[in-house]
Amino acid sequence: MKVFLDDERVTPNSWIRVYWPDEAIKLLKTGHVTEISIDHDLGDDERGTGYDVILWIEEAVYTQNFKPPKISVHSANSSARIKMESGIRNIYKVIR
């Protein structure tokens, strides 16, 4: 399944939309996510940001031998995008 984490954008066809990090993580834990596209700013930082999903994936890869899906960032927040993409690079370094 393809997961789209965002609070505002239109969900691409054939993607499952989630609004919060915990929803994305719940789907990731099933092991059935093949691709995830993540926004950073989700409207309520107390509920989390897209970066929290990157952190969860990174920790799961290191501690649980989690096999991550294809990960992309579609955030317009340029500084957050850089931070998230750095986390993604770290994830892929471990699994190669």
Biotite code that builds the C-alpha atoms (Angstrom):
import biotite.structure as struc

atoms = struc.array([
    struc.Atom([0.000, 0.000, 0.000], chain_id="A", res_id=1, res_name="MET", atom_name="CA", element="C"),
    struc.Atom([1.061, 3.600, -0.575], chain_id="A", res_id=2, res_name="LYS", atom_name="CA", element="C"),
    struc.Atom([0.574, 6.047, 2.309], chain_id="A", res_id=3, res_name="VAL", atom_name="CA", element="C"),
    struc.Atom([0.219, 9.810, 1.961], chain_id="A", res_id=4, res_name="PHE", atom_name="CA", element="C"),
    struc.Atom([0.722, 11.786, 5.200], chain_id="A", res_id=5, res_name="LEU", atom_name="CA", element="C"),
    struc.Atom([-0.676, 15.296, 4.785], chain_id="A", res_id=6, res_name="ASP", atom_name="CA", element="C"),
    struc.Atom([-3.248, 17.648, 6.263], chain_id="A", res_id=7, res_name="ASP", atom_name="CA", element="C"),
    struc.Atom([-4.112, 19.749, 3.191], chain_id="A", res_id=8, res_name="GLU", atom_name="CA", element="C"),
    struc.Atom([-2.997, 18.436, -0.204], chain_id="A", res_id=9, res_name="ARG", atom_name="CA", element="C"),
    struc.Atom([-5.118, 16.290, -2.481], chain_id="A", res_id=10, res_name="VAL", atom_name="CA", element="C"),
    struc.Atom([-4.359, 12.596, -2.042], chain_id="A", res_id=11, res_name="THR", atom_name="CA", element="C"),
    struc.Atom([-2.942, 10.968, -5.175], chain_id="A", res_id=12, res_name="PRO", atom_name="CA", element="C"),
    struc.Atom([-5.016, 8.196, -6.745], chain_id="A", res_id=13, res_name="ASN", atom_name="CA", element="C"),
    struc.Atom([-4.455, 4.754, -5.222], chain_id="A", res_id=14, res_name="SER", atom_name="CA", element="C"),
    struc.Atom([-2.807, 6.190, -2.073], chain_id="A", res_id=15, res_name="TRP", atom_name="CA", element="C"),
    struc.Atom([-4.173, 5.888, 1.464], chain_id="A", res_id=16, res_name="ILE", atom_name="CA", element="C"),
    struc.Atom([-4.332, 9.234, 3.202], chain_id="A", res_id=17, res_name="ARG", atom_name="CA", element="C"),
    struc.Atom([-3.468, 9.734, 6.853], chain_id="A", res_id=18, res_name="VAL", atom_name="CA", element="C"),
    struc.Atom([-3.396, 12.995, 8.761], chain_id="A", res_id=19, res_name="TYR", atom_name="CA", element="C"),
    struc.Atom([-1.226, 12.232, 11.787], chain_id="A", res_id=20, res_name="TRP", atom_name="CA", element="C"),
    struc.Atom([2.098, 10.510, 12.489], chain_id="A", res_id=21, res_name="PRO", atom_name="CA", element="C"),
    struc.Atom([0.532, 7.843, 14.708], chain_id="A", res_id=22, res_name="ASP", atom_name="CA", element="C"),
    struc.Atom([-1.778, 6.808, 11.855], chain_id="A", res_id=23, res_name="GLU", atom_name="CA", element="C"),
    struc.Atom([1.172, 6.495, 9.455], chain_id="A", res_id=24, res_name="ALA", atom_name="CA", element="C"),
    struc.Atom([3.214, 4.532, 11.998], chain_id="A", res_id=25, res_name="ILE", atom_name="CA", element="C"),
    struc.Atom([0.312, 2.164, 12.641], chain_id="A", res_id=26, res_name="LYS", atom_name="CA", element="C"),
    struc.Atom([0.207, 1.347, 8.920], chain_id="A", res_id=27, res_name="LEU", atom_name="CA", element="C"),
    struc.Atom([4.004, 1.042, 8.719], chain_id="A", res_id=28, res_name="LEU", atom_name="CA", element="C"),
    struc.Atom([3.942, -1.494, 11.530], chain_id="A", res_id=29, res_name="LYS", atom_name="CA", element="C"),
    struc.Atom([1.750, -3.788, 9.414], chain_id="A", res_id=30, res_name="THR", atom_name="CA", element="C"),
    struc.Atom([4.665, -4.321, 7.032], chain_id="A", res_id=31, res_name="GLY", atom_name="CA", element="C"),
    struc.Atom([2.399, -3.752, 4.025], chain_id="A", res_id=32, res_name="HIS", atom_name="CA", element="C"),
    struc.Atom([3.460, -0.182, 3.176], chain_id="A", res_id=33, res_name="VAL", atom_name="CA", element="C"),
    struc.Atom([5.484, -0.132, -0.048], chain_id="A", res_id=34, res_name="THR", atom_name="CA", element="C"),
    struc.Atom([5.799, 3.633, -0.312], chain_id="A", res_id=35, res_name="GLU", atom_name="CA", element="C"),
    struc.Atom([5.183, 6.629, 1.942], chain_id="A", res_id=36, res_name="ILE", atom_name="CA", element="C"),
    struc.Atom([5.126, 10.305, 1.051], chain_id="A", res_id=37, res_name="SER", atom_name="CA", element="C"),
    struc.Atom([5.404, 12.644, 4.020], chain_id="A", res_id=38, res_name="ILE", atom_name="CA", element="C"),
    struc.Atom([4.576, 16.288, 4.724], chain_id="A", res_id=39, res_name="ASP", atom_name="CA", element="C"),
    struc.Atom([6.222, 17.938, 7.719], chain_id="A", res_id=40, res_name="HIS", atom_name="CA", element="C"),
    struc.Atom([3.731, 20.509, 8.989], chain_id="A", res_id=41, res_name="ASP", atom_name="CA", element="C"),
    struc.Atom([0.461, 18.790, 9.812], chain_id="A", res_id=42, res_name="LEU", atom_name="CA", element="C"),
    struc.Atom([-1.424, 21.572, 11.552], chain_id="A", res_id=43, res_name="GLY", atom_name="CA", element="C"),
    struc.Atom([-0.864, 20.621, 15.207], chain_id="A", res_id=44, res_name="ASP", atom_name="CA", element="C"),
    struc.Atom([2.760, 20.143, 16.257], chain_id="A", res_id=45, res_name="ASP", atom_name="CA", element="C"),
    struc.Atom([1.603, 18.735, 19.597], chain_id="A", res_id=46, res_name="GLU", atom_name="CA", element="C"),
    struc.Atom([0.182, 15.737, 17.664], chain_id="A", res_id=47, res_name="ARG", atom_name="CA", element="C"),
    struc.Atom([3.436, 15.466, 15.771], chain_id="A", res_id=48, res_name="GLY", atom_name="CA", element="C"),
    struc.Atom([5.078, 16.261, 12.473], chain_id="A", res_id=49, res_name="THR", atom_name="CA", element="C"),
    struc.Atom([6.206, 14.249, 9.508], chain_id="A", res_id=50, res_name="GLY", atom_name="CA", element="C"),
    struc.Atom([9.692, 14.210, 10.990], chain_id="A", res_id=51, res_name="TYR", atom_name="CA", element="C"),
    struc.Atom([8.350, 12.018, 13.805], chain_id="A", res_id=52, res_name="ASP", atom_name="CA", element="C"),
    struc.Atom([7.571, 9.345, 11.212], chain_id="A", res_id=53, res_name="VAL", atom_name="CA", element="C"),
    struc.Atom([11.125, 9.553, 9.855], chain_id="A", res_id=54, res_name="ILE", atom_name="CA", element="C"),
    struc.Atom([12.475, 9.189, 13.405], chain_id="A", res_id=55, res_name="LEU", atom_name="CA", element="C"),
    struc.Atom([10.245, 6.165, 14.032], chain_id="A", res_id=56, res_name="TRP", atom_name="CA", element="C"),
    struc.Atom([11.375, 4.468, 10.813], chain_id="A", res_id=57, res_name="ILE", atom_name="CA", element="C"),
    struc.Atom([15.024, 5.213, 11.594], chain_id="A", res_id=58, res_name="GLU", atom_name="CA", element="C"),
    struc.Atom([14.757, 3.748, 15.094], chain_id="A", res_id=59, res_name="GLU", atom_name="CA", element="C"),
    struc.Atom([12.830, 0.701, 13.862], chain_id="A", res_id=60, res_name="ALA", atom_name="CA", element="C"),
    struc.Atom([15.477, 0.027, 11.205], chain_id="A", res_id=61, res_name="VAL", atom_name="CA", element="C"),
    struc.Atom([18.244, 0.164, 13.814], chain_id="A", res_id=62, res_name="TYR", atom_name="CA", element="C"),
    struc.Atom([16.515, -1.697, 16.631], chain_id="A", res_id=63, res_name="THR", atom_name="CA", element="C"),
    struc.Atom([13.957, -4.016, 15.005], chain_id="A", res_id=64, res_name="GLN", atom_name="CA", element="C"),
    struc.Atom([15.493, -4.805, 11.606], chain_id="A", res_id=65, res_name="ASN", atom_name="CA", element="C"),
    struc.Atom([12.496, -2.997, 10.043], chain_id="A", res_id=66, res_name="PHE", atom_name="CA", element="C"),
    struc.Atom([12.515, -2.989, 6.244], chain_id="A", res_id=67, res_name="LYS", atom_name="CA", element="C"),
    struc.Atom([11.484, 0.548, 5.256], chain_id="A", res_id=68, res_name="PRO", atom_name="CA", element="C"),
    struc.Atom([9.312, 1.323, 2.253], chain_id="A", res_id=69, res_name="PRO", atom_name="CA", element="C"),
    struc.Atom([10.282, 3.838, -0.400], chain_id="A", res_id=70, res_name="LYS", atom_name="CA", element="C"),
    struc.Atom([10.197, 7.201, 1.424], chain_id="A", res_id=71, res_name="ILE", atom_name="CA", element="C"),
    struc.Atom([9.671, 10.631, -0.097], chain_id="A", res_id=72, res_name="SER", atom_name="CA", element="C"),
    struc.Atom([9.075, 14.093, 1.320], chain_id="A", res_id=73, res_name="VAL", atom_name="CA", element="C"),
    struc.Atom([6.597, 16.523, -0.204], chain_id="A", res_id=74, res_name="HIS", atom_name="CA", element="C"),
    struc.Atom([6.859, 19.267, 2.434], chain_id="A", res_id=75, res_name="SER", atom_name="CA", element="C"),
    struc.Atom([7.075, 22.930, 1.400], chain_id="A", res_id=76, res_name="ALA", atom_name="CA", element="C"),
    struc.Atom([8.932, 23.677, 4.666], chain_id="A", res_id=77, res_name="ASN", atom_name="CA", element="C"),
    struc.Atom([12.465, 23.872, 3.268], chain_id="A", res_id=78, res_name="SER", atom_name="CA", element="C"),
    struc.Atom([14.399, 23.549, 6.529], chain_id="A", res_id=79, res_name="SER", atom_name="CA", element="C"),
    struc.Atom([12.235, 20.634, 7.682], chain_id="A", res_id=80, res_name="ALA", atom_name="CA", element="C"),
    struc.Atom([12.625, 19.005, 4.264], chain_id="A", res_id=81, res_name="ARG", atom_name="CA", element="C"),
    struc.Atom([16.413, 19.102, 4.636], chain_id="A", res_id=82, res_name="ILE", atom_name="CA", element="C"),
    struc.Atom([16.193, 17.532, 8.107], chain_id="A", res_id=83, res_name="LYS", atom_name="CA", element="C"),
    struc.Atom([13.792, 14.828, 6.911], chain_id="A", res_id=84, res_name="MET", atom_name="CA", element="C"),
    struc.Atom([15.868, 14.002, 3.829], chain_id="A", res_id=85, res_name="GLU", atom_name="CA", element="C"),
    struc.Atom([18.947, 13.689, 6.031], chain_id="A", res_id=86, res_name="SER", atom_name="CA", element="C"),
    struc.Atom([17.081, 11.156, 8.171], chain_id="A", res_id=87, res_name="GLY", atom_name="CA", element="C"),
    struc.Atom([16.064, 9.234, 5.054], chain_id="A", res_id=88, res_name="ILE", atom_name="CA", element="C"),
    struc.Atom([19.696, 9.090, 3.890], chain_id="A", res_id=89, res_name="ARG", atom_name="CA", element="C"),
    struc.Atom([20.653, 7.651, 7.298], chain_id="A", res_id=90, res_name="ASN", atom_name="CA", element="C"),
    struc.Atom([17.926, 5.029, 6.999], chain_id="A", res_id=91, res_name="ILE", atom_name="CA", element="C"),
    struc.Atom([19.104, 3.893, 3.586], chain_id="A", res_id=92, res_name="TYR", atom_name="CA", element="C"),
    struc.Atom([22.754, 3.779, 4.699], chain_id="A", res_id=93, res_name="LYS", atom_name="CA", element="C"),
    struc.Atom([21.853, 1.146, 7.275], chain_id="A", res_id=94, res_name="VAL", atom_name="CA", element="C"),
    struc.Atom([19.885, -1.109, 4.955], chain_id="A", res_id=95, res_name="ILE", atom_name="CA", element="C"),
    struc.Atom([22.402, -1.191, 2.094], chain_id="A", res_id=96, res_name="ARG", atom_name="CA", element="C"),
])
